[in-house]
């Protein structure tokens, strides 16, 4: 999993600076630039945004990477990225552009946490599910009160698209259903 983690990290670094060509851009997607549905999740607004996503990525790999095979992880990343973008396209018509891996990270962390909660490390999995839920609730509260997740928005210098995080969580739950079903069968 180390090679996988390094490869994705390197890809993000290589793609830095290509935001305009790869980000989710609603009007261009409707003009046929469908690759943006996936590539939007590989580019970042600025170096701070990139570093925050790198930290989250490596935290995920450290805590949950041992539970997944590279092929399975690739499936989850692709499903989350495309699913989030499609949900943004359908349910967020006002959103003109988006970029970053955080929605995918929310989904991956939830998938990993659920899988941990089905293992002997149940306590860690349940604690992570609680932390992810609290972070999303805190950001949602701040978004309602202040119009944005203040701390995250201040760090990256732009509003946080909270819907992408929520869609990542929703898709993460859906992708986890087979493992949960298998565990309780």
C-alpha positions in Angstrom: 0.0 0.0 0.0 3.0 2.3 0.4 3.7 2.3 -3.3 0.0 3.1 -4.0 0.0 5.9 -1.4 3.2 7.4 -2.9 1.9 7.1 -6.4 -1.3 9.0 -5.7 0.6 11.6 -3.7 3.1 12.1 -6.6 0.2 12.4 -9.1 -1.3 15.2 -7.0 2.0 17.0 -7.0 2.5 16.5 -10.7 -1.0 17.8 -11.5 -0.6 20.9 -9.3 -0.9 23.9 -11.5 -3.3 22.2 -13.9 -6.4 23.1 -11.9 -8.1 25.1 -14.7 -7.8 22.1 -17.1 -8.9 19.4 -14.6 -11.3 20.8 -12.0 -15.0 20.2 -12.0 -16.5 23.0 -14.1 -20.2 22.6 -14.6 -20.5 24.4 -17.9 -17.5 22.5 -19.4 -18.8 19.1 -18.2 -22.1 19.9 -20.0 -20.0 20.7 -23.1 -18.5 17.2 -23.1 -15.4 17.5 -20.9 -16.5 14.5 -18.8 -13.0 13.7 -17.5 -13.5 16.6 -15.1 -16.0 14.4 -13.1 -13.0 12.4 -12.0 -9.9 14.7 -12.4 -11.5 17.4 -10.2 -10.6 15.2 -7.2 -6.9 15.0 -8.2 -6.2 18.8 -8.2 -6.1 21.3 -5.4 -6.7 25.0 -4.9 -3.4 25.8 -3.4 -0.4 24.3 -1.6 -2.2 24.4 1.8 -5.2 22.5 0.3 -2.8 20.0 -1.2 -0.9 19.4 2.0 -4.2 19.0 4.0 -5.4 16.4 1.6 -2.0 14.7 1.7 -2.1 14.5 5.5 -5.7 13.1 5.3 -4.6 10.6 2.7 -1.7 9.3 4.7 -3.8 9.2 7.9 -6.3 7.1 6.0 -3.6 4.7 4.8 -2.0 4.4 8.2 -5.3 3.7 10.0 -7.2 1.7 7.3 -4.9 0.9 4.4 -4.2 -2.6 5.7 -7.8 -3.5 5.2 -7.9 -2.9 1.4 -6.2 -4.3 -1.6 -5.0 -1.8 -4.2 -7.7 -2.9 -6.7 -10.4 -2.4 -4.1 -9.1 1.0 -3.1 -9.0 2.1 -6.7 -12.6 1.0 -7.1 -13.6 3.0 -4.0 -11.7 6.1 -5.2 -13.2 6.0 -8.6 -16.7 5.3 -7.3 -16.5 8.1 -4.7 -15.0 10.7 -7.2 -17.5 10.0 -9.9 -20.4 9.7 -7.5 -19.6 12.9 -5.7 -19.3 14.8 -9.0 -22.5 13.4 -10.4 -24.4 14.3 -7.2 -22.9 17.8 -7.3 -24.0 18.1 -11.0 -27.5 17.0 -10.2 -28.2 18.5 -6.8 -25.9 21.6 -6.7 -26.8 23.5 -9.9 -25.5 26.7 -8.4 -22.0 25.2 -7.9 -19.9 26.2 -10.9 -16.5 24.8 -10.0 -15.0 22.4 -7.5 -11.7 20.7 -6.8 -10.0 18.6 -4.2 -9.9 15.1 -2.6 -11.6 15.8 0.7 -15.0 14.5 -0.3 -13.4 11.3 -1.4 -11.4 11.2 1.8 -14.5 11.5 3.9 -15.9 8.5 2.0 -12.7 6.5 2.3 -12.3 7.3 6.0 -15.9 6.2 6.6 -15.5 3.0 4.6 -12.2 2.2 6.5 -13.8 3.0 9.8 -16.8 0.8 9.1 -14.5 -2.0 8.1 -12.4 -1.5 11.3 -15.6 -1.7 13.3 -16.3 -5.1 11.8 -12.8 -6.3 12.8 -11.2 -7.0 16.2 -10.2 -3.3 16.2 -13.9 -2.5 16.7 -13.2 0.3 19.2 -10.9 2.2 16.8 -13.5 1.9 14.0 -16.3 3.2 16.2 -14.1 6.0 17.5 -13.2 7.0 13.9 -16.9 6.9 12.9 -17.7 9.2 15.8 -14.9 11.6 14.9 -15.9 11.8 11.3 -19.5 12.4 12.3 -18.5 15.1 14.7 -16.3 16.8 12.2 -19.0 16.8 9.6 -21.6 18.0 12.1 -19.3 20.8 13.3 -18.7 21.9 9.7 -22.4 21.7 8.9 -23.2 23.9 12.0 -20.6 26.5 11.0 -21.9 26.4 7.5 -25.4 27.2 8.7 -24.3 29.9 11.1 -21.5 31.5 9.2 -22.2 30.4 5.6 -19.1 28.2 5.5 -16.9 26.0 7.5 -14.8 28.8 8.9 -11.7 26.9 10.1 -11.3 24.9 6.9 -12.2 27.8 4.6 -9.6 30.0 6.4 -6.9 27.4 5.9 -7.5 26.9 2.2 -8.5 30.5 1.4 -11.9 29.5 -0.2 -15.3 28.3 0.9 -15.5 24.6 1.6 -18.1 22.6 -0.5 -19.7 20.8 2.4 -22.0 19.0 0.0 -19.0 17.1 -1.4 -18.1 15.9 2.1 -21.7 14.8 2.7 -21.9 13.0 -0.6 -18.7 11.3 0.1 -20.1 10.0 3.4 -23.3 8.9 1.7 -21.5 7.0 -1.0 -19.1 5.6 1.7 -22.1 4.1 3.5 -23.5 2.7 0.3 -20.2 1.1 -0.6 -19.9 -0.4 2.9 -23.3 -2.1 2.8 -22.0 -5.4 1.3 -19.3 -5.7 4.0 -21.8 -5.0 6.7 -24.3 -7.4 5.2 -21.7 -10.1 4.9 -20.6 -9.6 8.5 -24.1 -10.0 10.0 -25.2 -12.7 7.6 
